[in-house]
Amino acid sequence: MEGPNGKSDVTEHYAPAPAGKDSPTSSDVRPAHAAPELAGLHDDATATTTVEEVEASKKGWFAYFKTRDFYIVLLLGYALAFQFLALCVTSTNTFSSLLVAQRTSIPAFQTLFVYVLLNIIYTSYTLYRYGFKRYGRLLLKDGWKYIILSFLDVEGNYFTVLAYRYTTILSAQLINFFAIVTVVIISFAFLGVRYHVTQVLGILVCIGGVGILIGSDHITGATSSDGISKGNQVKGDLFALLGAACYGVSNVVEEFLVSKRPLYEVVGQLGFWGMIWNGAQAGIFDKKQFQTANWSGKVGGYLTGYTLILTLFYSSVPIMFRLASAAFFNISLLTGNFWGVCIGVKVFHLHIHWMYPIAFVCIIGGLLVYFVGKKVLGEATKPWLGKNQERGVTGVGTARRRLVRGDTVV
């Protein structure tokens, strides 16, 4: 909950070392073994420069391309992380399809272990950092924000996985681009984000690439749904659309929260409340399917793979939201459609049409066009954090970290 100064009431404050002592003894002081985004930095650190000064260092339409940060985002954020995240999404979609093929469709229960694992990892570390008293204050004052975030995320997972019961993997993946539309509209309307003409053009080019994918699928018959009635496929497509919308909203909410709070707190709270939401939903809606599911070693392996990959995905996404934005994150995941087909060739015996590589190039080209005209700090500066990001956390990937420590890499 934000106080009069625009900062959370549970914002971290760290007492200076008492006089006469070589080192601080307060339990609130960050230890030397703290996480990288914590050690030596805190939310009240004084910025050594301003956003205007940093952005004035390089000018022009390709200013962001001339910075070290762009190549870090390109290498870490896109070539490694975004493509890695796209592969994660594709892999989880593949595991969902394989589970349905094994007559095991348990959309809520399937994701429950992901939230349990996130809760074990990140809530444990949050308790270690905050202590029980401060963690209790967090739940009371800011818990409602994370309840909303986790609900949207749980429903996004539920409806996306449920869609695979009624439609094909390609149809479900192609519909997921609706998340981009949701992110852009909500970011514009509620967070004050204003998109440059090149960003809009980049998004349109990426969507054009998806259009080529859809066309090639119709030509090759890849979107045909043997054994799935038209009524069920429409139902599955609607579930995929609803899941994409929930994902889009949750992405914007998470981008907002990780810009203000430590990563471990946000992911830990997502796991904690998500475990409760998902557990209740699984008990209500998956009871019958759970009893009739085909339990085997293969199913256990698919569930394990789904859980581990999605946990890795949730651990990586917040950094991408800081380095770039929810919009760029979602358009970069469009390449997941290409990887989905590549995996489908081996797993589902699909055939790649010659238009697929063209679509892939269009999507990558659109991502590059997206950053034309951006200034030095790119999308790391968030309009809701103030002119010099004074209402934001000083953490890995944030613009405020760059202002406080001009020599920082990420």
MARDO-764311 format. One line per 8 residues: for each residue x, y, z of N, C-alpha, C. Coordinates in steps of 0.05 Angstrom, whole numbers, plus 5000, padded with zeros to 4 digits. Example, Ala and Ser with C-alpha at 12.3 -4.5 7.8 and 13.67 -1.06 7.14 Angstrom:
2
5264:4886:5156:5246:4910:5156:5264:4934:5156  5257:4955:5142:5273:4979:5143:5258:5001:5157
END
This chain:
410
5017:4976:5000:5000:5000:5000:5018:5025:5000  5012:5044:4983:5029:5067:4981:5022:5088:5001  5042:5100:5012:5038:5121:5031:5038:5148:5018  5037:5171:5033:5036:5197:5021:5059:5204:5003  5082:5192:5008:5106:5198:4992:5107:5182:4967  5086:5165:4961:5086:5149:4937:5101:5123:4939  5112:5117:4963:5126:5092:4967:5110:5073:4984  5115:5048:4981:5101:5028:4997:5106:5032:5026
5085:5027:5042:5089:5029:5071:5108:5009:5082  5114:4988:5067:5133:4968:5077:5159:4970:5062  5164:4994:5051:5189:4999:5036:5213:4994:5055  5234:4982:5046:5256:4976:5063:5272:5000:5071  5278:5002:5097:5295:5023:5107:5317:5010:5123  5341:5021:5121:5364:5008:5134:5378:5028:5151  5381:5021:5176:5393:5039:5195:5423:5041:5192  5435:5064:5196:5464:5067:5194:5477:5053:5218
5503:5048:5215:5518:5034:5236:5519:5052:5261  5514:5041:5285:5516:5057:5309:5544:5067:5313  5546:5090:5325:5572:5102:5330:5589:5084:5347  5615:5082:5340:5633:5067:5356:5635:5038:5349  5620:5029:5328:5621:5002:5320:5631:5000:5292  5646:4979:5286:5658:4976:5260:5638:4967:5239  5618:4953:5248:5598:4943:5229:5571:4945:5241  5550:4948:5224:5523:4951:5235:5513:4925:5247
5496:4927:5267:5486:4904:5280:5456:4901:5276  5443:4922:5265:5414:4921:5261:5407:4898:5242  5386:4884:5249:5377:4862:5233:5366:4871:5206  5361:4897:5203:5351:4907:5178:5372:4913:5157  5398:4913:5166:5419:4919:5147:5424:4895:5129  5427:4900:5104:5431:4878:5085:5458:4865:5090  5460:4839:5093:5485:4826:5097:5502:4825:5072  5527:4818:5076:5545:4817:5052:5537:4795:5033
5523:4775:5042:5515:4753:5024:5488:4758:5012  5478:4782:5013:5451:4788:5002:5451:4783:4972  5427:4782:4961:5424:4778:4932:5435:4802:4918  5444:4799:4892:5457:4821:4877:5441:4847:4877  5414:4845:4876:5399:4870:4874:5397:4884:4901  5407:4870:4923:5405:4882:4949:5431:4893:4960  5453:4879:4955:5478:4885:4967:5488:4913:4959  5491:4930:4979:5502:4957:4974:5483:4977:4962
5459:4969:4957:5439:4988:4945:5414:4987:4961  5400:5009:4963:5373:5008:4976:5356:5029:4963  5330:5028:4969:5310:5044:4955:5314:5074:4960  5327:5081:4982:5331:5109:4988:5358:5120:4979  5373:5103:4963:5399:5112:4953:5396:5136:4935  5414:5155:4937:5413:5179:4922:5424:5175:4894  5408:5182:4874:5417:5179:4846:5440:5198:4840  5460:5189:4827:5483:5206:4820:5479:5222:4795
5457:5216:4780:5451:5230:4756:5421:5229:4752  5411:5242:4731:5382:5242:4725:5377:5228:4699  5352:5222:4694:5344:5208:4669:5351:5226:4645  5346:5252:4648:5352:5271:4625:5381:5271:4619  5398:5271:4639:5427:5271:4635:5437:5246:4621  5427:5223:4630:5435:5198:4617:5425:5197:4589  5400:5205:4584:5389:5203:4557:5401:5224:4538  5412:5246:4549:5424:5266:4532:5452:5258:4523
5463:5237:4534:5490:5228:4527:5491:5217:4498  5468:5207:4489:5467:5197:4461:5439:5205:4450  5439:5216:4426:5414:5225:4414:5410:5212:4387  5386:5215:4376:5380:5204:4350:5361:5181:4351  5352:5172:4328:5332:5150:4326:5344:5124:4335  5370:5121:4332:5383:5096:4339:5400:5098:4365  5392:5117:4382:5407:5122:4407:5409:5097:4424  5387:5083:4427:5388:5059:4444:5405:5037:4432
5407:5037:4405:5424:5017:4392:5454:5022:4397  5461:5047:4405:5489:5054:4409:5498:5049:4438  5480:5040:4455:5486:5036:4483:5494:5007:4489  5509:5004:4510:5516:4977:4519:5492:4962:4528  5472:4977:4540:5448:4964:4550:5432:4949:4529  5432:4961:4504:5417:4948:4483:5428:4921:4477  5454:4919:4475:5466:4893:4469:5464:4873:4492  5463:4884:4516:5458:4866:4539:5430:4855:4538
5410:4873:4532:5382:4864:4528:5380:4845:4505  5395:4851:4483:5394:4834:4460:5406:4807:4465  5429:4806:4480:5442:4781:4485:5429:4766:4508  5427:4780:4531:5415:4767:4555:5384:4766:4553  5373:4789:4546:5344:4791:4546:5331:4778:4522  5343:4779:4499:5330:4767:4476:5342:4740:4467  5368:4741:4458:5380:4717:4448:5380:4694:4467  5385:4701:4493:5385:4679:4513:5358:4677:4528
5351:4700:4541:5327:4698:4558:5301:4696:4543  5297:4715:4524:5271:4715:4510:5267:4690:4494  5288:4681:4479:5285:4656:4464:5284:4633:4484  5298:4635:4506:5296:4614:4526:5267:4613:4537  5256:4637:4543:5229:4638:4553:5209:4628:4532  5213:4635:4507:5195:4626:4486:5196:4595:4484  5220:4584:4487:5223:4555:4488:5209:4543:4512  5211:4557:4535:5197:4548:4559:5167:4546:4554
5156:4568:4543:5127:4568:4537:5120:4545:4518  5136:4542:4497:5130:4521:4478:5132:4493:4491  5152:4490:4508:5155:4464:4522:5131:4458:4540  5122:4478:4555:5099:4473:4573:5074:4467:4556  5071:4481:4533:5048:4475:4516:5050:4447:4505  5075:4438:4498:5079:4411:4488:5072:4391:4509  5081:4395:4534:5074:4377:4556:5044:4375:4560  5030:4398:4558:5001:4398:4561:4988:4381:4540
4997:4384:4515:4986:4367:4493:4992:4338:4497  5016:4331:4507:5023:4304:4512:5006:4291:4534  5000:4307:4554:4983:4298:4576:4955:4292:4566  4944:4309:4549:4918:4305:4537:4918:4279:4520  4940:4275:4505:4943:4251:4489:4943:4226:4506  4951:4228:4532:4951:4206:4550:4925:4204:4566  4905:4219:4557:4878:4220:4570:4880:4230:4599  4898:4251:4602:4901:4263:4628:4899:4293:4625
4875:4304:4629:4870:4332:4627:4861:4343:4654  4881:4354:4669:4876:4364:4696:4888:4393:4698  4875:4412:4684:4887:4439:4681:4894:4454:4706  4879:4451:4728:4885:4465:4753:4907:4449:4768  4903:4424:4772:4921:4407:4787:4949:4407:4774  4949:4408:4747:4974:4407:4732:4993:4429:4740  4982:4452:4746:4999:4476:4752:5004:4480:4782  4989:4465:4799:4991:4468:4828:5020:4465:4837
5034:4445:4827:5062:4440:4836:5081:4463:4829  5074:4478:4808:5091:4501:4801:5090:4522:4823  5065:4528:4832:5062:4548:4853:5074:4538:4880  5071:4513:4885:5082:4501:4910:5113:4505:4909  5125:4499:4887:5154:4501:4885:5164:4530:4887  5149:4548:4874:5156:4576:4875:5154:4586:4904  5133:4577:4918:5128:4585:4946:5151:4575:4964  5159:4550:4960:5181:4538:4976:5207:4554:4972
5213:4560:4947:5239:4574:4941:5239:4603:4950  5219:4618:4941:5220:4647:4944:5207:4657:4970  5186:4644:4980:5175:4653:5005:5195:4646:5028  5209:4624:5026:5229:4617:5046:5250:4639:5047  5259:4648:5024:5280:4669:5023:5269:4696:5033  5244:4702:5026:5231:4726:5036:5230:4726:5066  5222:4704:5078:5221:4702:5107:5249:4705:5120  5269:4695:5106:5297:4697:5115:5305:4727:5115
5297:4741:5094:5305:4769:5091:5289:4787:5110  5262:4782:5112:5244:4800:5126:5240:4793:5156  5239:4767:5161:5231:4758:5188:5201:4756:5189  5190:4741:5208:5162:4735:5209:5145:4760:5214  5155:4778:5231:5139:4802:5237:5135:4820:5213  5157:4825:5199:5155:4843:5176:5140:4829:5153  5143:4803:5151:5129:4788:5131:5098:4789:5136  5091:4788:5161:5063:4791:5169:5052:4818:5161
5068:4839:5165:5059:4866:5156:5056:4868:5126  5074:4854:5112:5072:4853:5083:5045:4841:5074  5037:4819:5086:5012:4805:5079:4988:4823:5085  4989:4837:5107:4967:4854:5115:4964:4879:5097  4986:4891:5090:4985:4917:5076:4986:4914:5046  5002:4896:5036:5005:4893:5007:4994:4867:4996  4984:4850:5014:4975:4824:5005:4954:4825:4983  4936:4845:4984:4914:4847:4964:4924:4850:4936
4947:4863:4933:4958:4867:4906:4967:4839:4894  4980:4824:4911:4989:4798:4903:4967:4777:4899  4945:4781:4914:4921:4764:4911:4910:4768:4882  4908:4793:4874:4899:4800:4847:4917:4788:4826  4943:4792:4830:4963:4782:4811:4961:4752:4808  4961:4738:4831:4960:4709:4830:4934:4698:4818  4912:4711:4824:4886:4702:4812:4887:4704:4782  4897:4726:4771:4899:4729:4742:4918:4709:4730
4940:4704:4744:4959:4685:4733:4948:4656:4734  4935:4649:4756:4923:4622:4758:4903:4618:4736  4886:4638:4732:4865:4634:4711:4877:4634:4683  4898:4649:4679:4912:4648:4653:4923:4620:4648  4936:4608:4668:4946:4581:4665:4923:4561:4662  4902:4564:4677:4879:4545:4677:4866:4544:4649  4858:4567:4639:4844:4568:4614:4862:4561:4590  4887:4567:4592:4906:4560:4570:4909:4530:4569
4913:4517:4592:4916:4488:4593:4890:4475:4586  4867:4486:4595:4841:4475:4589:4835:4475:4559  4846:4496:4545:4841:4498:4517:4852:4474:4501  4873:4462:4511:4885:4439:4497:4868:4414:4498  4847:4414:4515:4828:4392:4516:4810:4393:4491  4806:4417:4480:4786:4420:4459:4798:4429:4432  4823:4438:4431:4833:4449:4406:4862:4439:4402  4874:4447:4380:4901:4438:4373:4922:4456:4386
4946:4446:4388:4968:4462:4399:4974:4487:4383  4972:4485:4356:4978:4508:4339:4957:4529:4341  4932:4521:4342:4910:4540:4345:4912:4555:4371  4918:4541:4392:4920:4553:4419:4943:4573:4420  4966:4565:4408:4989:4583:4408:4985:4608:4392  4972:4605:4369:4967:4628:4352:4948:4648:4365  4929:4639:4380:4910:4657:4394:4923:4672:4416  4945:4661:4427:4959:4674:4450:4969:4702:4443
4971:4709:4418:4980:4736:4411:4961:4758:4421  4936:4750:4428:4917:4769:4439:4927:4781:4465  4945:4768:4478:4957:4779:4503:4971:4805:4497  4983:4808:4473:4997:4833:4465:4977:4856:4465  4954:4851:4453:4933:4872:4451:4925:4880:4479  4921:4861:4497:4913:4867:4524:4934:4883:4539  4959:4875:4536:4981:4890:4549:4983:4919:4540  4982:4923:4514:4984:4950:4503:4962:4968:4513
4937:4958:4512:4914:4974:4520:4915:4981:4550  4921:4961:4567:4921:4966:4595:4945:4984:4603  4968:4980:4591:4991:4996:4598:4986:5025:4590  4973:5029:4567:4967:5056:4557:4946:5070:4575  4925:5055:4582:4903:5067:4597:4908:5071:4626  4923:5053:4639:4925:5054:4668:4953:5061:4679  4974:5056:4663:5001:5061:4672:5014:5085:4658  5000:5097:4640:5010:5121:4627:5032:5116:4607
5034:5091:4597:5054:5084:4577:5046:5096:4550  5064:5109:4536:5058:5120:4510:5077:5107:4490  5066:5096:4469:5082:5080:4450:5090:5097:4426  5116:5095:4419:5127:5109:4396:5117:5095:4371  5116:5111:4349:5106:5100:4324:5121:5075:4315  5147:5074:4320:5163:5051:4312:5156:5026:4330  5147:5031:4355:5139:5009:4371:5113:4997:4361  5095:5014:4353:5070:5004:4341:5076:4989:4315
5094:5000:4299:5101:4987:4274:5114:4960:4279  5132:4959:4299:5145:4934:4306:5125:4913:4315  5105:4921:4331:5084:4902:4339:5068:4892:4315  5062:4910:4296:5046:4903:4273:5062:4883:4255  5089:4888:4253:5105:4870:4237:5106:4842:4249  5108:4841:4276:5108:4816:4290:5081:4801:4286  5059:4816:4288:5033:4804:4284:5030:4795:4255  5042:4810:4236:5043:4802:4208:5057:4775:4205
5078:4771:4221:5092:4745:4220:5074:4723:4229  5058:4729:4250:5039:4708:4260:5018:4703:4238  5010:4724:4223:4991:4720:4201:5002:4701:4180  5028:4703:4175:5041:4685:4155:5040:4656:4166  5044:4653:4192:5043:4627:4205:5015:4615:4202  4995:4632:4206:4967:4622:4204:4962:4613:4175  4971:4630:4156:4967:4623:4128:4980:4597:4120  5004:4593:4129:5019:4568:4123:5005:4544:4136
4994:4548:4160:4980:4526:4173:4955:4518:4158  4942:4537:4147:4918:4530:4131:4925:4517:4105  4947:4525:4094:4956:4513:4068:4964:4483:4073  4978:4479:4095:4988:4451:4100:4968:4435:4115  4946:4448:4126:4927:4433:4141:4936:4427:4170  4956:4443:4179:4967:4438:4206:4948:4445:4227  4928:4463:4221:4908:4470:4241:4884:4452:4241  4885:4432:4224:4862:4413:4224:4861:4398:4250
4837:4392:4258:4833:4380:4285:4819:4353:4283  4834:4333:4276:4823:4307:4273:4813:4297:4300  4787:4288:4300:4776:4278:4325:4764:4300:4343  4767:4326:4335:4756:4348:4351:4734:4361:4335  4710:4361:4346:4687:4373:4332:4690:4403:4330  4676:4415:4311:4678:4444:4307:4669:4459:4332  4648:4448:4346:4638:4461:4370:4659:4461:4392  4673:4438:4395:4693:4437:4415:4717:4454:4409
4724:4456:4383:4747:4472:4375:4741:4502:4380  4717:4510:4375:4709:4538:4381:4711:4543:4411  4702:4523:4427:4703:4525:4456:4733:4527:4465  4750:4511:4453:4778:4511:4460:4791:4538:4452  4784:4548:4429:4795:4574:4420:4786:4597:4439  4761:4595:4449:4752:4616:4468:4766:4614:4495  4772:4589:4503:4787:4585:4528:4815:4597:4524  4827:4592:4501:4854:4602:4496:4854:4633:4495
4833:4644:4484:4830:4674:4483:4827:4685:4512  4812:4672:4528:4808:4681:4556:4834:4678:4572  4848:4656:4567:4874:4652:4580:4894:4673:4572  4895:4681:4546:4913:4701:4536:4907:4728:4549  4881:4734:4552:4873:4760:4564:4882:4761:4593  4878:4739:4608:4887:4738:4636:4917:4741:4638  4932:4727:4620:4961:4730:4620:4969:4758:4615  4956:4771:4596:4963:4799:4589:4960:4818:4613
4938:4816:4627:4933:4833:4650:4953:4826:4673  4958:4801:4677:4976:4793:4699:5005:4802:4693  5012:4802:4667:5039:4812:4659:5043:4841:4666  5022:4857:4661:5023:4886:4667:5025:4890:4697  5008:4876:4712:5009:4879:4741:5036:4870:4752  5047:4849:4742:5073:4840:4752:5095:4859:4744  5094:4871:4720:5114:4891:4713:5113:4915:4732  5089:4923:4739:5085:4945:4758:5097:4938:4785
5092:4914:4795:5101:4906:4822:5131:4903:4823  5143:4890:4803:5172:4885:4805:5188:4910:4801  5175:4931:4790:5189:4957:4788:5191:4971:4815  5174:4962:4834:5172:4975:4860:5182:4958:4883  5182:4931:4879:5189:4913:4901:5211:4893:4893  5224:4881:4912:5245:4861:4906:5233:4837:4891  5249:4825:4873:5240:4803:4857:5231:4780:4874  5246:4773:4895:5239:4749:4911:5213:4753:4925
5206:4778:4933:5181:4783:4946:5158:4778:4927  5160:4789:4902:5138:4787:4883:5134:4758:4875  5155:4744:4868:5152:4716:4859:5143:4699:4882  5153:4704:4906:5145:4689:4929:5115:4692:4935  5106:4717:4934:5077:4722:4938:5060:4710:4916  5070:4711:4892:5056:4698:4870:5053:4668:4875  5074:4656:4884:5073:4627:4891:5055:4621:4914  5056:4638:4935:5041:4634:4959:5011:4635:4954
5002:4658:4943:4973:4661:4937:4964:4644:4914  4982:4640:4894:4975:4623:4872:4970:4594:4881  4986:4585:4900:4982:4558:4911:4954:4555:4923  4945:4575:4937:4919:4575:4950:4897:4575:4929  4899:4595:4911:4878:4597:4889:4877:4571:4873  4900:4561:4865:4902:4538:4847:4893:4513:4862  4900:4510:4887:4892:4487:4902:4862:4485:4905  4849:4508:4911:4820:4509:4914:4806:4502:4887
4817:4513:4866:4805:4509:4840:4809:4480:4831  4832:4468:4837:4836:4440:4830:4817:4422:4845  4812:4428:4871:4793:4412:4887:4765:4413:4877  4758:4436:4865:4730:4440:4856:4726:4429:4827  4744:4436:4809:4739:4430:4781:4754:4406:4770  4775:4397:4783:4791:4375:4773:4786:4348:4787  4766:4348:4805:4762:4324:4822:4755:4300:4804  4736:4303:4786:4727:4281:4769:4750:4273:4750
4763:4293:4737:4785:4287:4718:4808:4273:4732  4813:4281:4757:4835:4269:4773:4830:4239:4777  4805:4232:4782:4798:4204:4788:4799:4187:4762  4793:4199:4739:4792:4184:4714:4818:4186:4698  4837:4202:4708:4862:4206:4694:4878:4180:4691  4894:4179:4670:4910:4156:4665:4938:4160:4677  4941:4150:4702:4966:4155:4716:4987:4134:4708  5010:4143:4698:5031:4125:4689:5058:4140:4693
5079:4125:4687:5106:4137:4688:5109:4160:4669  5097:4157:4645:5098:4179:4625:5085:4204:4635  5061:4201:4647:5046:4224:4657:5062:4237:4679  5074:4221:4697:5090:4232:4718:5114:4248:4707  5126:4237:4686:5148:4251:4673:5140:4277:4660  5117:4277:4647:5107:4302:4634:5100:4323:4655  5088:4315:4677:5082:4334:4699:5107:4345:4711  5127:4329:4715:5153:4338:4726:5166:4358:4707
5167:4352:4681:5178:4370:4662:5163:4396:4661  5137:4395:4661:5120:4419:4660:5126:4437:4685  5128:4424:4708:5132:4439:4733:5160:4452:4734  5181:4438:4727:5208:4449:4727:5212:4471:4707  5202:4468:4683:5205:4488:4662:5190:4513:4669  5165:4510:4679:5149:4534:4685:5160:4548:4710  5172:4534:4729:5185:4547:4752:5208:4564:4742  5224:4553:4724:5247:4568:4713:5237:4592:4698
5214:4589:4684:5202:4611:4669:5194:4634:4688  5180:4627:4710:5171:4647:4729:5194:4661:4743  5217:4647:4745:5240:4659:4758:5255:4679:4740  5251:4676:4714:5266:4693:4695:5250:4717:4685  5224:4714:4684:5207:4735:4672:5209:4762:4686  5209:4764:4713:5211:4791:4725:5234:4808:4716  5257:4796:4712:5280:4811:4703:5275:4823:4675  5261:4808:4658:5254:4818:4632:5235:4841:4633
5217:4840:4653:5198:4863:4656:5213:4888:4664  5235:4885:4679:5250:4909:4687:5267:4919:4664  5280:4901:4650:5298:4909:4628:5282:4921:4604  5259:4910:4599:5243:4919:4576:5215:4926:4586  5195:4910:4577:5167:4915:4585:5150:4891:4580  5126:4891:4591:5108:4869:4586:5100:4866:4557  5099:4889:4543:5092:4889:4514:5114:4875:4498  5139:4883:4502:5162:4871:4488:5164:4842:4495
5160:4835:4520:5161:4808:4529:5142:4790:4513  5117:4800:4510:5097:4784:4497:5101:4782:4467  5111:4804:4454:5115:4801:4425:5140:4783:4419  5159:4783:4438:5182:4765:4434:5174:4736:4436  5153:4731:4452:5144:4703:4456:5129:4693:4431  5123:4711:4412:5111:4701:4387:5128:4681:4372  5155:4683:4377:5173:4664:4364:5168:4636:4375  5154:4635:4398:5147:4609:4409:5130:4592:4389
5114:4606:4372:5098:4592:4352:5117:4577:4333  5139:4590:4326:5158:4577:4308:5171:4553:4321  5180:4557:4347:5193:4535:4361:5173:4513:4366  5147:4520:4370:5126:4500:4374:5124:4481:4350  5127:4492:4326:5126:4476:4302:5151:4459:4300  5174:4470:4307:5199:4455:4305:5197:4431:4324  5187:4435:4348:5183:4412:4366:5162:4393:4356  5141:4405:4343:5119:4389:4333:5128:4370:4311
5149:4378:4296:5159:4360:4274:5169:4334:4286  5182:4336:4309:5193:4312:4322:5173:4297:4339  5157:4313:4354:5138:4300:4373:5112:4293:4361  5100:4312:4345:5074:4307:4334:5074:4301:4304  5098:4298:4292:5101:4291:4264:5089:4311:4245  5092:4337:4252:5083:4358:4234:5103:4363:4212  5096:4379:4192:5114:4387:4171:5117:4417:4169  5142:4427:4168:5147:4456:4166:5143:4465:4138
5126:4485:4134:5121:4497:4108:5143:4518:4103  5149:4523:4077:5170:4542:4070:5165:4570:4081  5139:4577:4088:5133:4604:4098:5141:4608:4127  5146:4586:4141:5153:4588:4170:5178:4605:4174  5200:4599:4160:5224:4616:4164:5220:4645:4158  5203:4651:4138:5196:4679:4132:5182:4692:4155  5163:4677:4167:5148:4688:4190:5167:4693:4214  5186:4675:4218:5205:4678:4240:5222:4703:4236
5231:4708:4211:5247:4731:4205:5231:4757:4210  5205:4756:4202:5188:4779:4206:5185:4786:4236  5182:4765:4252:5178:4770:4281:5203:4782:4293  5227:4771:4286:5252:4781:4296:5256:4810:4286  5250:4815:4261:5253:4842:4250:5235:4861:4264  5211:4853:4271:5192:4870:4285:5203:4877:4313  5216:4858:4326:5228:4863:4352:5249:4885:4351  5265:4884:4329:5286:4904:4326:5274:4931:4320
5254:4932:4302:5240:4957:4296:5228:4969:4321  5219:4952:4339:5206:4961:4364:5224:4981:4379  5250:4977:4378:5269:4994:4394:5280:5018:4379  5273:5021:4353:5282:5044:4338:5268:5069:4349  5283:5090:4354:5272:5114:4366:5272:5115:4396  5279:5093:4409:5281:5093:4438:5306:5107:4447  5304:5119:4471:5327:5133:4482:5346:5114:4496  5366:5126:4509:5388:5110:4520:5379:5088:4539
5360:5095:4556:5351:5076:4577:5329:5057:4566  5322:5060:4541:5302:5042:4530:5276:5041:4545  5265:5017:4551:5240:5015:4565:5244:5010:4595  5269:5012:4604:5275:5008:4633:5262:5031:4649  5259:5054:4637:5246:5076:4652:5216:5072:4651  5204:5072:4674:5175:5067:4677:5161:5093:4684  5141:5102:4668:5128:5128:4673:5115:5130:4701  5107:5108:4713:5093:5109:4738:5112:5112:4762
5138:5112:4757:5158:5113:4778:5169:5141:4783  5160:5161:4767:5169:5188:4770:5190:5195:4749  5196:5220:4747:5215:5230:4727:5242:5217:4729  5253:5214:4753:5279:5201:4757:5276:5174:4771  5253:5161:4767:5249:5134:4778:5251:5133:4808  5245:5156:4821:5248:5157:4850:5229:5139:4866  5207:5131:4854:5188:5114:4868:5193:5084:4862  5215:5078:4848:5221:5051:4842:5242:5038:4860
5245:5012:4858:5265:4997:4873:5292:4999:4858  5313:4998:4873:5340:4998:4861:5348:4969:4859  5341:4956:4837:5347:4927:4834:5357:4921:4807  5364:4896:4803:5375:4886:4778:5356:4892:4755  5367:4905:4734:5351:4910:4710:5336:4936:4710  5336:4951:4733:5320:4976:4735:5336:5000:4725  5321:5020:4716:5334:5045:4708:5345:5060:4732  5332:5057:4754:5341:5071:4779:5368:5060:4787
5374:5035:4783:5400:5024:4790:5421:5037:4772  5414:5042:4747:5433:5056:4729:5438:5084:4738  5417:5098:4749:5421:5125:4758:5437:5127:4784  5434:5107:4801:5449:5106:4826:5477:5097:4822  5481:5077:4804:5507:5067:4798:5511:5068:4767  5523:5089:4758:5526:5093:4729:5543:5072:4716  5559:5057:4731:5576:5037:4719:5563:5009:4719  5538:5008:4728:5526:4982:4730:5520:4970:4703
5521:4944:4701:5517:4930:4675:5487:4924:4671  5474:4912:4691:5446:4906:4689:5430:4918:4712
END
